[in-house]
Amino acid sequence: MQIVVLRRQNSEGKVVSNPDIGYGSRPHKYADGTIREFYQIGLSANKTGISIYILGIEDKKYLAETYATTLGKATVTGYCIRFKTLKDINTDVLEAAVRFGFENKAKEKIMRKIIAAEFMTIDGVIQSSPEDGFKYEGWFFGYTDEESGAVIQRRLAKPVDLLLGRKTFDFWEPYWPTHSHFWPNVMTATKYVASNTRTSSDWQPTVFLGGDLAEKVRELKQTDGPDLYVFGSGSAPDAFQNDLVDELELMIVPITLGEGKRLFQDGTIPASFKVTDSLISPNGNIVITYTRDGDVRTGAPQIEEDGE
């Protein structure tokens, strides 16, 4: 286990407390600009005594309550165990507590998220390629502006793997290797392609998924790696129909087309989402992120009858 020693700083880089020591640090920035490091197991010392705090561990409350009575002369506040002096701490028991926490942390499994990212018209069309007689290829380019473009660039800068339909991959395969300066991550991302007809490509890294796509994507979510982004008018509807989507990143363009493949088709499951980010650009594009928020909630109007 790597020990980390850090000083808490404000937005100007000024030290605001004594050094902390802990395992597995991660920063958090407060509204006032203060940057504070959190640990899975941390120890802080100041004039008032010594605190052992437990964060990022599912069993933190159990860990604090169980070991407080055996660690020495301690008081417990939530996930924090406090001591007046170092002599009050039974270090053998503290070592056991740390090991318990990390062993349980290692058992936790953080699943990769499936994120559907699409340009969409007001009437739900996401198709932009010309197959099947579609007449409006590239319709979204006429409505991009500086603000929506900046959001797109931030999204493309994320390290991701990609989940693509075969038609989308067939278009991307010759295009992006010669335009990768605009999206460098597309070259290093693993491209998972839903196809029962193709099995290989010179554009690597690429993996073709045949058979039961939904089951294979669920297995992918359990593996290590970055989040999986779904692109294309074939893959995205299938992902919604199989309850695979964790987040939805949309740019809704202020047009209707009346034809073309749509994001939400027959078979889409009922689901609830919440808005986690949004803006309206000068050209009227609604750039919005939805995160899955459980099942659909229903209700009835709470209107009193006349005369009551």
N, C-alpha and C positions, 0 to 999 in steps of 0.2 A: 504494500500500500504506500502510495506516495504522500509524504507530508507536505503541506502547503503553508507557508507563512506569509501573510499579506497585511498591509495596513489599509484601513478604510479611508477613502478619500472623498472629498466633495468634487463638484464639477470643475473647480479651479485647480485641482490636484493637491489641495491642502489636506494633511493628515488630520482626521477628526476623532481618532481613538487609538488606543494602544494596539500593538500587533495581535492578531489572532492566529491560532494554529488549528489546522483541521485536515480532513481527508476529503478529496473530491469536491473542490470548490466550484461555484458558479456565480457570476455577478448578477446583481439586480439593481437597476437605476430607479431611484425614487423621484417623485414629482419635483422636489427641490434641487435635483441634480446630484444628490448624494449617491455614490456608488458603494454598495455594500456587498461583501462576499458571503455567500451561504455555503454551508458544508453539510455533508451527510452526517458526519460527527465532527463537532467543533469545540474548541476550548478557548475561552476568553478570560483574561485577568485584568482587573483594575483595582482601584482603591477600596471598592466595596467587597471584593472577594473574587472568587473563581466560579465561572459558569461553564457547564457542559451542555451544549444544545444539540439537538438531534433533528435534522431536516432531511427531506427527500427520501425518507425511509417509511414504508407503509406501516411498520410496527412501532413508530416513534413513541406513541403514547404508552404502549405496553412496555417498551424498553425503559422509558423514564420511570414509570411507576414501579416496575419490577426491581430495578437496580438501585433506586434511590435509598432504600432501607439498608442495603448491604454495601453501598459505596462509602459510607461514613456518615458524618454529621451533615446532613443535607436537607434542603427544602426543595419542593418541586412546584414549578409553575408551568403548566402545560407540558411542553416538550423540553423545558429547561430545568436542569438540576444545578442548584447553587450551593457553594461552600464558602465559608469564611476564610479558610486558609488551605494551603496545599497539604498540610499535615492531616486535614480532615478526610482526605481521599484515600480509599483503599485501592491502590493502583492495580493490584492483581484482578480485582473485580472489574475495574474500569477496562482493562484489556479484554476481559471476557465480554463485556458489553459491546465494545467496538467490534469484536469478531462476530458476535451475534447479529449486529446491525448490518454488517457488510455481507455476511452469508445470506441473509434474507433479501438484501438489495439485489444480490446476484441472481436470485431466483425470479425477480420481477422481469417481465417481458414487455418491452415497449414496442407496440406494433407500428409498422410503417403505415402512413396514411395514404389513401387513394384520393387524389384531388383532380376533379374534372375542370379543365380550363378551356373556355370556348368564347369565340365571338358569336353573338346571337342577335337576330333581328327582334323587333317587338313581337312579331307573330311566331317566334320560337325557332326560326330556321338557323341552322348552323352549317349547312352545306356551302362550300365555296368552290369545289372542284367541278369541272364541266361534264362529268359523266351523266348518263341518263337524260341528256338533252337540257341540262340546267343552263340557263342563259345569263346568270349574274355572277360569273366568276370574279373573285376579288372585290366583292361589294363593300367590304369593310374598309378598304384602303381609302376610299373617297371621304371618309368621315373621321379619320384619325387626326389628332391634334397634339400639341406639345405635352399637355397634362396627361392624356391617356397614354401617349407614347412613353412617358417617364414611368408610368405604372407597369407597362409591358416590359420595359427594360429591367425593372426591379424583379419582376417575376422570372425573367429569363436568366437573371444572375444567380438564382438559387441552384444549389447542387441537387439534381433530381435523377431518377430513372424514369423511363417513358413507357407507357402502355398504349400501343397504337393498333389501329385496324390495318389490314393488309393493303387496302387502297391508299390510305394515308402514307404508309411506309413506302409504297411504290413511287409516290410522288416525291417524298422527302429524300429517298435514297440517292438520286442523282443531283438533287438541288443543294442540300445543306453542306456536303463536303466542299463545294465550291463557293459557299457564302457563309462559312463558319465564323468569320470575323464578327458578324452580327449576333451570333449565339454560340460562343465557344463551348458551352456546356453540352450542346447537342452531340458533340463528337465524343465526349467522354462518358455520357450517360449510357447505361445499358438500355437498348431498345427491345422491349418485349412486344412481339408482334403476334396478334391473333390471326392464325392462318392454318387451314388444313391443306393448302396447296403448295406453300413454300416451306423449305427446310434449311436454306442457307443463304448467306449474303456476304459480299466482300466488305460491306460497311460494318465494321465492328466497333464496340461489342454489341451483337444482336442475338436474341434468342427467340425462336419461333415457338408459339404455343398452339398446339392442336388439341382436339378433343374437347373435354369439359373445361371451357375457359374460366368460368366462375370459380370452380374448385381450385384451379391452378393459381388464380389471382389471390384467393384466400390463403393459399400456401405461401405465396410471395410476401404477403403482408406479415407473415411470421418470421421472415428472414431478416438478416441485418442489411442495412443499406439506407439510402435516402428515400424520401417520400416518392410515391409513384404518381406521375402526372398522366392523365388520360387526355388524349387529343384525337379529334376526328369524329366524323358523323356516324361511323360504324361502331366504334368502341364505347363512346360516351352513353348512348341510350342503353346498350347492354349492361353497362355498369350500374345504371339506375334501376334497371329491371331486376338485377340480382342483389340489390341492397349492398353494394360495395363502396359507395361514395361517402367519404368523410367530410370533404369540403368541396365547394363549388366556386370557382373564380370565373366571373362573367364580365364581358364588356358588351352591354346591350346597346346596339346601334339604333338610332331613331329612324328606322325604315321598316316597311313591310314588303314582303316579296310574294306571298301567296303560293309559293311552290318551293320545293327542295326538302331535304331531310331535316327533321326537327329533333331537338334535344330530348323532349319528353314525348314518348310514343305509347301506344297501347302496351300495357304490362308494367308500366312504371309503378313502383310500390308507393303506398301512402307513407310519407315521412315528414318530419318537422325540421326546419332549419332556422338558424338565427344569423343576423347580420353582424359580422365582426369587423368589416372595413368597407368604406364606400366613398365615392365622390362622383360629382357630375361635371364633366369636362365642358369647355366652351362650345364644342360642336354638339353638345347634347348627349354624349355617350355616358351611360350609367356604368361606372366601373365598381363592381361590388363583389364582396366575398361572403359566402354563406357557409356556416359550419353546422353539421348535423346536430340536432337538438331533440332527439328522442322521437316518440310517436306523435301522431296528429292529435291535437286536443280539440274537443268539440264542446259546444255549449248551447245555450238558448238565450234569447233576448230578455233582459231583466227590465221589462216595461210594465208598469202598473196599469191596470184597467181604468178606463175613464170612471170618475166618480169616487175613486178610492183615495 
